């Protein structure tokens, strides 16, 4: 019994062909849901102030409190939900990072711009200044949704891009396989 039908039927030409499958990985941070719940609480407080307040202290202070609570609540909710999880996809042309349920923010890096790729065993929000889409002059740009392993891309312009993702070693292998020059079909290997 074979685990992979047709695996023994491969010729040397197909083994040397460039990869055509996509690699997809994901990382999640369940703690972000707690922050989102806090944002919903602030939003509910703003609604409660607007609906249930006796309006005796004046309209301006109450209006400021209501608008402040509504804005802070919405910003916390959307800011945290955008970075609850990240999806990383590597295909033959690019690495694409999509954040949250809407896939925004999104970053697409063509593999032709990648100079090298490394596995980072420990990427932490503390090193980057928190969760989310981060930029630090001495480190480059990162999408950090949790602490753990990640992928570090060194780009042709000297910048770096880091992303936390489960099975980062698999992502590094997938990118390196695509960065290696493959012989054209019908041409002998040197």
Secondary structure, 3 states (H helix, E strand, C coil): CCCCCCHHHCCHHHHHCCCCCCEEEEEECCHHHHHHHHHHHHHHHHHHHHHHCCCCCCHHHHHHHHHHHHHHHHHHHHHHHCCCEEEEEECCCEEEEEECCCCCCEEEEEHHHEEEEEEEEEECHHHHCCCEEEEECCCEEEEECCCEEEEEEEECCCCEEEEECCCHHHHHHHHHHHHCCCCCCCCCCC
